[in-house]
Amino acid sequence: MNSRQKIVIIIMDILILAELTLSMYLGSRDPEYKAAIFVRTYLPMLIITVVAARILFKRFRTREPDEETSAIH
């Protein structure tokens, strides 16, 4: 894992904690529908964050040299 990928993971972790905090806050404002509000707000944000982080993680990976070309050099 290179430094760019580590930064993506750190930012993803921070965003997930912020999303969790926001969802719990919004749910606490209406205790009767706390669970419904939490699920409706947290899950979509979580899915978007994880998918975006996965795309960036793959984009920032270092290219491995081909075994055939590395054996020649």
N, C-alpha and C positions, 0 to 999 in steps of 0.2 A: 504494500500500500504506500503510495507516494504522498507528499505533503498536501497536494491539492485534494486528494481523496480524503485525507484526515480532516481537512477544513470542511468539506462537504458533510462529513459525519458529525462534526461538532456543531455546525449550524443546524443540521437536521434535529439533533438532540435538543438544542435550545428552542427551536420552533415547536417541537412536540410538547415540551414543557409549557411553553406560552399558550399553546392551543388548549392544553389540558386545564390550565389555570383559567383561561377565558371561558371555557365551556362550563366549568364548575361554578364560576361567578354568575354566569347567565342563568344557570339552573337554580342557584340559590335565591335568585330574585323572585321565583315563583315555585315555592316548595311543592305545590300540588302536582305540577308537571315537571318536576326536577329531572327525572330519568329521561323523559321524552325530549326535553330541551337539550340535555347533555348529549344524547345519541344523535340528534339531528344536527348539532353544531360540531361535535368532536369528530365523528367518523368521516364526514366529507373532507374536513381540513386535514385529518391524519392521512387519508388515502392520497390526497393531492401532494402532501409533503413527502411521503414515502416514495411515490412514483417519481416525483421530480428529483429527489435525492438519488434514486437508483439510476435515472438517466444521466445525471451529472457524474455520478460515480463511474459509470461505464465510459463516459466521454473523456474523463480525465485519467484513465488508466494508461500506463506506459506501454508502449509497443514492445512486445517481445521479439527479438530477432529470430528469423527463421533458423531452424537447426541446420539446414543445408548450407545457407550462406555463412553462418557463423563457423561452421567446420572448415570452410574454405579459407577464411581469413584467420 
